[in-house]
Amino acid sequence: MLLLNPEQHRELHVAPIDNGWLALGQDAIPLVLNDLQTLKGRCPVVISQRGTPQPLLLPELIQRYPAATRGDFTPKALKPYPLRLIRQPVLSAGDTQLEYRESLMIDESSPHVQLRAGYRLFEEDGQLTAFTQEKIQQLRALESELQQVQRLLQHLDDLNVLVPARVLYQEDAIDCRLIHPERLTAAMDHIDSLEEGFRVVLLAEALLNTQACFEADQIYWMTDSQAVQHQPTSNTRLKAMLSAKENEIDR
């Protein structure tokens, strides 16, 4: 990733390429509520195995369910690519207090990046173009929505609705968390009493719809002790994919 600045990168442009195709070549893709609403019944979604719960779209599952990539569906996490926001620690005036400065990065290896072709990133005077400002707003909105869906899922986790599970998919065993329908039903009174209860229900229903794409004999529900004792799959890419995606967007 390249840290952008107008002095060195004024000639860089971003070509307008539909990022939907990236879903087939990425690792796990974190999803927001609107993504889940779109994917209802089209493709299964799992929840990160550990840490802060996050809905994940896995490339392996997309390949089996091609309907997931139809209808111009692009996960929100992929729309701002190849741009990314980070927050860098800097000392304030007087060197007495640490602050965080927002900086823009770009994946310089992306086919989007061109010289003098596509959308400019900087104006001649070094100011951000309208295109770049729009992408920054998309990145900020994405971070907010990812935090929202994590917060809603945390309510379900606190109520023991999220259960460790192993999904048997072809020759792989995907270890994750899923929503347990019976536990969800039992927790509805508690969910209704939450300030965000309505959104929690919407999220749970959307996840159950995507989860229904799995066949019943593909899911093995694990007890908490089994999940702790289980040795993760030897497939290192799966281990990386199913780790909690807390740092997907730098905060």
C-alpha contacts under 8 A as a table, 3 or more apart, distances in Angstrom:
res1	aa1	res2	aa2	distance
1	M	105	M	6.14
1	M	106	I	5.46
1	M	107	D	4.58
1	M	108	E	6.30
2	L	105	M	5.30
2	L	106	I	5.20
2	L	107	D	6.16
2	L	108	E	6.21
3	L	103	S	7.37
3	L	104	L	6.20
3	L	105	M	4.44
3	L	106	I	6.63
4	L	8	Q	7.73
4	L	9	H	6.50
4	L	103	S	7.72
4	L	104	L	5.83
4	L	105	M	5.47
4	L	106	I	6.93
5	N	8	Q	5.94
5	N	9	H	5.93
5	N	10	R	7.71
6	P	9	H	5.26
6	P	10	R	4.99
6	P	122	F	6.17
6	P	126	G	5.02
6	P	127	Q	7.50
7	E	10	R	6.24
7	E	126	G	7.15
9	H	12	L	5.44
9	H	122	F	7.90
10	R	120	R	7.90
10	R	121	L	7.02
10	R	122	F	5.48
10	R	123	E	7.27
10	R	124	E	7.20
10	R	126	G	7.04
11	E	115	L	5.86
11	E	116	R	6.11
11	E	120	R	7.33
11	E	121	L	7.98
11	E	122	F	7.78
12	L	113	V	6.81
12	L	114	Q	5.96
12	L	115	L	5.06
12	L	116	R	6.57
12	L	120	R	6.46
12	L	121	L	6.47
13	H	112	H	7.96
13	H	113	V	5.88
13	H	114	Q	5.07
13	H	115	L	5.62
13	H	116	R	5.87
13	H	117	A	5.82
13	H	118	G	5.37
13	H	119	Y	5.04
13	H	120	R	4.51
13	H	121	L	5.88
14	V	112	H	5.08
14	V	113	V	4.85
14	V	114	Q	5.94
14	V	117	A	7.21
14	V	118	G	5.18
14	V	119	Y	5.07
14	V	120	R	6.63
14	V	121	L	7.34
15	A	111	P	7.85
15	A	112	H	4.68
15	A	113	V	6.35
15	A	114	Q	6.62
15	A	117	A	6.50
15	A	118	G	4.23
15	A	119	Y	6.23
16	P	112	H	6.97
16	P	118	G	6.45
16	P	119	Y	7.48
17	I	112	H	6.55
18	D	21	W	7.15
19	N	22	L	5.49
19	N	23	A	7.81
19	N	74	T	6.53
19	N	78	L	6.26
19	N	79	K	6.17
19	N	81	Y	7.40
20	G	23	A	5.92
20	G	69	T	7.17
20	G	72	D	7.13
20	G	73	F	6.37
20	G	74	T	4.46
20	G	75	P	7.29
20	G	78	L	7.46
21	W	24	L	6.02
21	W	25	G	7.61
21	W	69	T	7.95
22	L	25	G	5.39
22	L	26	Q	6.12
22	L	78	L	7.34
23	A	26	Q	5.61
23	A	29	I	7.47
23	A	59	P	6.42
23	A	74	T	7.64
23	A	75	P	7.70
23	A	78	L	7.82
24	L	59	P	5.13
24	L	60	E	7.98
24	L	62	I	7.02
24	L	63	Q	7.31
25	G	59	P	6.75
26	Q	29	I	7.11
26	Q	59	P	6.76
27	D	58	L	6.81
27	D	59	P	6.78
27	D	237	R	7.93
27	D	241	M	5.88
28	A	56	L	5.70
28	A	57	L	5.59
28	A	58	L	4.92
28	A	59	P	6.93
28	A	241	M	5.00
28	A	242	L	7.18
29	I	56	L	5.30
29	I	57	L	5.01
29	I	58	L	6.61
29	I	75	P	7.70
29	I	77	A	7.10
30	P	54	Q	6.51
30	P	55	P	5.78
30	P	56	L	4.72
30	P	57	L	6.52
30	P	77	A	6.69
30	P	146	L	7.65
30	P	245	K	7.27
31	L	35	D	5.86
31	L	36	L	6.85
31	L	54	Q	7.46
31	L	55	P	5.52
31	L	56	L	5.94
31	L	57	L	6.99
31	L	75	P	6.65
31	L	76	K	7.10
31	L	77	A	6.94
31	L	146	L	7.16
32	V	35	D	5.35
32	V	36	L	6.53
32	V	55	P	7.62
32	V	76	K	7.18
32	V	142	L	7.96
32	V	145	E	5.95
32	V	146	L	5.70
32	V	149	V	6.03
33	L	36	L	5.15
33	L	37	Q	6.30
33	L	145	E	7.61
33	L	149	V	6.43
33	L	203	L	6.47
34	N	37	Q	5.08
34	N	38	T	6.31
35	D	38	T	5.17
35	D	39	L	6.22
35	D	75	P	6.02
35	D	76	K	6.93
36	L	39	L	5.02
36	L	40	K	6.29
36	L	203	L	7.69
36	L	206	A	5.76
36	L	207	L	6.77
36	L	210	T	7.67
37	Q	40	K	5.56
37	Q	206	A	5.73
38	T	73	F	7.77
39	L	42	R	5.14
39	L	43	C	6.12
39	L	68	A	6.57
39	L	210	T	6.67
40	K	43	C	7.20
40	K	206	A	6.04
40	K	207	L	7.71
40	K	209	N	5.26
40	K	210	T	5.24
41	G	44	P	7.56
41	G	209	N	5.44
41	G	210	T	5.17
41	G	212	A	7.06
41	G	213	C	6.27
42	R	65	Y	6.90
42	R	67	A	5.69
42	R	68	A	5.18
42	R	210	T	6.79
42	R	213	C	7.34
43	C	61	L	7.10
43	C	62	I	6.54
43	C	65	Y	5.69
43	C	67	A	7.24
43	C	68	A	5.44
43	C	210	T	5.73
43	C	213	C	6.21
44	P	57	L	7.58
44	P	61	L	6.88
44	P	210	T	4.43
44	P	211	Q	5.05
44	P	212	A	7.13
44	P	213	C	5.29
44	P	214	F	6.49
45	V	55	P	6.52
45	V	56	L	5.81
45	V	57	L	5.32
45	V	58	L	7.33
45	V	207	L	6.94
45	V	210	T	5.66
45	V	211	Q	6.10
46	V	55	P	5.77
46	V	56	L	5.42
46	V	57	L	6.84
46	V	58	L	7.98
46	V	176	C	6.35
46	V	177	R	6.47
46	V	178	L	6.18
46	V	211	Q	7.35
47	I	53	P	6.18
47	I	54	Q	5.41
47	I	55	P	4.44
47	I	56	L	5.72
47	I	176	C	5.77
47	I	177	R	4.95
47	I	178	L	6.03
47	I	242	L	7.89
48	S	51	G	7.50
48	S	52	T	7.75
48	S	53	P	5.55
48	S	54	Q	5.36
48	S	55	P	6.41
48	S	56	L	6.60
48	S	176	C	5.52
48	S	177	R	6.22
48	S	242	L	5.07
48	S	243	S	5.87
48	S	244	A	5.22
48	S	245	K	7.46
49	Q	53	P	7.60
49	Q	164	P	7.14
49	Q	175	D	6.32
49	Q	176	C	4.04
49	Q	177	R	5.45
49	Q	242	L	5.54
49	Q	243	S	5.92
49	Q	244	A	6.63
50	R	53	P	7.01
50	R	176	C	7.78
50	R	242	L	7.68
50	R	243	S	5.91
50	R	244	A	5.48
51	G	243	S	7.55
51	G	244	A	5.24
51	G	246	E	7.98
52	T	150	Q	6.65
52	T	154	Q	7.18
52	T	244	A	6.00
52	T	245	K	7.74
52	T	246	E	6.73
53	P	150	Q	5.77
53	P	153	L	6.11
53	P	154	Q	6.46
53	P	157	D	7.78
53	P	244	A	6.66
54	Q	149	V	7.24
54	Q	150	Q	5.66
54	Q	153	L	7.36
54	Q	244	A	6.73
54	Q	245	K	6.79
56	L	242	L	7.96
57	L	61	L	7.64
57	L	62	I	7.68
58	L	61	L	5.49
58	L	62	I	6.52
58	L	241	M	7.95
59	P	62	I	5.01
59	P	63	Q	6.38
60	E	63	Q	5.46
60	E	64	R	6.94
61	L	64	R	5.29
61	L	65	Y	6.30
62	I	65	Y	4.98
62	I	66	P	5.95
62	I	68	A	6.19
62	I	69	T	7.36
63	Q	66	P	5.77
65	Y	68	A	5.98
66	P	69	T	5.72
66	P	70	R	7.05
67	A	70	R	5.17
68	A	73	F	7.28
69	T	72	D	6.95
69	T	73	F	5.81
69	T	74	T	7.65
70	R	73	F	6.18
74	T	78	L	6.70
74	T	79	K	6.76
75	P	78	L	5.56
75	P	79	K	6.84
76	K	79	K	5.31
76	K	80	P	7.87
76	K	142	L	6.88
77	A	80	P	7.07
77	A	142	L	6.57
78	L	81	Y	5.50
79	K	138	Q	7.91
80	P	83	L	5.71
80	P	84	R	7.24
80	P	135	K	5.68
80	P	136	I	7.96
80	P	138	Q	6.41
80	P	139	L	6.40
81	Y	84	R	6.91
81	Y	106	I	7.95
81	Y	107	D	7.96
82	P	106	I	5.39
82	P	107	D	5.22
82	P	108	E	7.85
82	P	110	S	6.54
82	P	112	H	7.06
82	P	113	V	7.97
83	L	104	L	6.96
83	L	105	M	5.68
83	L	106	I	4.48
83	L	107	D	6.67
83	L	135	K	7.44
84	R	104	L	5.91
84	R	105	M	5.11
84	R	106	I	6.11
84	R	139	L	6.99
85	L	102	E	6.74
85	L	103	S	5.77
85	L	104	L	4.82
85	L	105	M	6.12
85	L	136	I	7.36
85	L	139	L	6.77
85	L	249	I	7.56
85	L	250	D	7.09
86	I	102	E	5.83
86	I	103	S	5.37
86	I	104	L	6.46
86	I	105	M	7.37
86	I	249	I	7.60
86	I	250	D	5.28
86	I	251	R	6.84
87	R	100	Y	5.53
87	R	101	R	5.24
87	R	102	E	4.49
87	R	103	S	6.01
87	R	250	D	6.66
87	R	251	R	6.22
88	Q	100	Y	5.20
88	Q	101	R	5.13
88	Q	102	E	6.41
88	Q	103	S	6.98
89	P	98	L	6.40
89	P	99	E	5.58
89	P	100	Y	4.45
89	P	101	R	6.36
90	V	98	L	5.69
90	V	99	E	5.25
90	V	100	Y	5.85
90	V	101	R	6.72
91	L	94	G	7.85
91	L	95	D	5.12
91	L	96	T	6.81
91	L	97	Q	5.70
91	L	98	L	4.63
91	L	99	E	5.90
92	S	95	D	5.39
92	S	96	T	6.51
92	S	97	Q	5.48
92	S	98	L	6.12
92	S	99	E	6.22
93	A	96	T	7.23
93	A	97	Q	7.94
94	G	97	Q	7.91
95	D	98	L	7.76
107	D	110	S	5.63
107	D	113	V	7.98
108	E	113	V	6.25
109	S	113	V	7.40
110	S	113	V	5.82
111	P	114	Q	7.52
114	Q	117	A	5.67
114	Q	118	G	7.13
116	R	120	R	7.58
117	A	120	R	8.00
119	Y	131	F	6.78
120	R	123	E	7.12
120	R	129	T	6.63
120	R	131	F	7.34
120	R	132	T	7.82
121	L	128	L	6.16
121	L	129	T	5.62
121	L	131	F	6.90
121	L	132	T	5.45
122	F	125	D	7.75
122	F	126	G	5.43
122	F	127	Q	5.52
122	F	128	L	4.65
122	F	129	T	5.23
122	F	132	T	7.64
123	E	126	G	5.16
123	E	127	Q	5.24
123	E	128	L	6.08
123	E	129	T	5.71
124	E	127	Q	7.39
128	L	131	F	7.98
128	L	132	T	5.95
128	L	133	Q	6.37
129	T	132	T	5.27
129	T	133	Q	6.29
130	A	133	Q	5.08
130	A	134	E	6.14
131	F	134	E	5.18
131	F	135	K	6.40
132	T	135	K	5.07
132	T	136	I	6.23
133	Q	136	I	5.08
133	Q	137	Q	6.31
134	E	137	Q	5.11
134	E	138	Q	6.31
135	K	138	Q	4.94
135	K	139	L	6.25
136	I	139	L	5.06
136	I	140	R	6.23
137	Q	140	R	5.09
137	Q	141	A	6.08
138	Q	141	A	5.10
138	Q	142	L	6.02
139	L	142	L	5.00
139	L	143	E	6.27
140	R	143	E	5.23
140	R	144	S	6.37
141	A	144	S	5.10
141	A	145	E	6.14
142	L	145	E	5.12
142	L	146	L	6.04
143	E	146	L	5.19
143	E	147	Q	6.24
143	E	249	I	6.42
144	S	147	Q	5.20
144	S	148	Q	6.22
145	E	148	Q	4.86
145	E	149	V	6.27
146	L	149	V	5.34
146	L	150	Q	6.21
147	Q	150	Q	5.12
147	Q	151	R	6.13
148	Q	151	R	5.09
148	Q	152	L	6.26
149	V	152	L	5.08
149	V	153	L	6.06
149	V	203	L	7.85
150	Q	153	L	5.12
150	Q	154	Q	6.03
151	R	154	Q	5.04
151	R	155	H	6.73
152	L	155	H	5.40
152	L	156	L	6.97
152	L	196	E	7.61
152	L	199	R	7.29
152	L	200	V	5.42
152	L	203	L	7.56
153	L	156	L	5.09
153	L	157	D	6.21
153	L	200	V	7.23
153	L	203	L	7.88
154	Q	157	D	4.84
154	Q	158	D	6.01
155	H	158	D	5.11
155	H	159	L	6.40
155	H	191	I	7.99
155	H	200	V	7.58
156	L	159	L	5.11
156	L	160	N	6.37
156	L	161	V	5.21
156	L	162	L	6.26
156	L	200	V	7.65
157	D	160	N	4.99
157	D	161	V	5.64
157	D	162	L	5.12
158	D	161	V	7.61
159	L	162	L	7.98
159	L	187	A	6.72
160	N	163	V	6.91
160	N	183	R	7.20
161	V	179	I	5.74
161	V	180	H	5.73
161	V	181	P	7.88
161	V	183	R	5.24
161	V	184	L	5.46
161	V	187	A	7.54
162	L	177	R	5.94
162	L	178	L	5.49
162	L	179	I	4.78
162	L	180	H	6.28
163	V	177	R	5.26
163	V	178	L	5.52
163	V	179	I	6.23
163	V	180	H	6.21
163	V	221	W	7.13
163	V	222	M	7.22
163	V	223	T	7.68
163	V	224	D	7.73
164	P	175	D	7.44
164	P	176	C	5.90
164	P	177	R	4.35
164	P	178	L	6.54
164	P	221	W	6.41
164	P	222	M	5.38
164	P	223	T	6.83
164	P	224	D	6.72
164	P	227	A	6.23
165	A	175	D	5.96
165	A	176	C	5.53
165	A	177	R	5.33
165	A	178	L	6.36
165	A	219	I	6.68
165	A	220	Y	5.60
165	A	221	W	4.53
165	A	222	M	5.16
165	A	227	A	7.96
166	R	173	A	6.18
166	R	174	I	5.49
166	R	175	D	4.50
166	R	176	C	6.27
166	R	177	R	7.97
166	R	219	I	5.93
166	R	220	Y	5.14
166	R	221	W	6.55
166	R	222	M	7.13
167	V	173	A	5.68
167	V	174	I	4.98
167	V	175	D	6.39
167	V	176	C	7.67
167	V	218	Q	5.44
167	V	219	I	4.71
167	V	220	Y	6.32
168	L	171	E	7.36
168	L	172	D	6.10
168	L	173	A	4.74
168	L	174	I	6.37
168	L	218	Q	4.95
168	L	219	I	6.49
168	L	220	Y	7.83
169	Y	172	D	5.23
169	Y	173	A	6.14
169	Y	174	I	7.10
169	Y	218	Q	6.89
173	A	233	T	6.91
174	I	233	T	7.73
174	I	238	L	7.20
175	D	232	P	7.48
175	D	233	T	7.87
175	D	242	L	7.34
176	C	242	L	6.60
178	L	211	Q	7.63
179	I	183	R	8.00
179	I	184	L	7.21
179	I	204	A	7.41
179	I	207	L	7.44
179	I	208	L	6.80
180	H	183	R	5.41
180	H	184	L	6.16
181	P	184	L	5.05
181	P	185	T	6.31
181	P	208	L	7.77
182	E	185	T	5.16
182	E	186	A	6.29
183	R	186	A	5.02
183	R	187	A	6.16
184	L	187	A	5.13
184	L	188	M	6.30
185	T	188	M	5.41
186	A	189	D	7.50
187	A	190	H	5.43
187	A	191	I	6.23
188	M	191	I	4.91
188	M	192	D	6.01
189	D	192	D	5.19
189	D	193	S	6.52
190	H	193	S	5.28
190	H	194	L	6.80
191	I	194	L	5.32
191	I	197	G	5.08
191	I	200	V	7.18
191	I	201	V	7.48
192	D	197	G	4.99
192	D	198	F	7.02
193	S	197	G	6.47
194	L	197	G	4.57
196	E	199	R	5.51
196	E	200	V	6.25
197	G	200	V	4.97
197	G	201	V	6.21
198	F	201	V	5.20
198	F	202	L	6.30
199	R	202	L	4.95
199	R	203	L	6.10
200	V	203	L	5.15
200	V	204	A	6.11
201	V	204	A	5.03
201	V	205	E	6.06
202	L	205	E	5.25
202	L	206	A	6.19
203	L	206	A	5.16
203	L	207	L	6.18
204	A	207	L	5.14
204	A	208	L	6.10
205	E	208	L	5.06
205	E	209	N	6.22
206	A	209	N	5.16
206	A	210	T	6.47
207	L	210	T	5.16
207	L	211	Q	5.93
208	L	211	Q	4.82
208	L	212	A	6.03
209	N	212	A	5.19
209	N	213	C	7.29
210	T	213	C	5.69
211	Q	214	F	5.86
212	A	215	E	7.23
214	F	218	Q	6.38
214	F	219	I	7.42
215	E	218	Q	5.34
215	E	219	I	7.32
216	A	219	I	5.85
217	D	220	Y	7.40
222	M	226	Q	5.88
222	M	227	A	6.23
223	T	226	Q	5.15
223	T	227	A	6.32
224	D	227	A	5.10
224	D	228	V	6.35
225	S	228	V	5.14
225	S	229	Q	6.17
226	Q	229	Q	5.14
226	Q	230	H	5.71
227	A	230	H	5.26
232	P	239	K	6.92
233	T	236	T	7.31
233	T	238	L	7.41
233	T	239	K	6.85
234	S	239	K	7.86
235	N	238	L	5.45
235	N	239	K	6.50
236	T	239	K	4.95
236	T	240	A	6.25
237	R	240	A	5.08
237	R	241	M	6.07
238	L	241	M	4.94
238	L	242	L	6.07
239	K	242	L	5.41
239	K	243	S	6.29
240	A	243	S	5.41
245	K	248	E	5.35
246	E	249	I	7.41
247	N	250	D	5.55
247	N	251	R	7.51
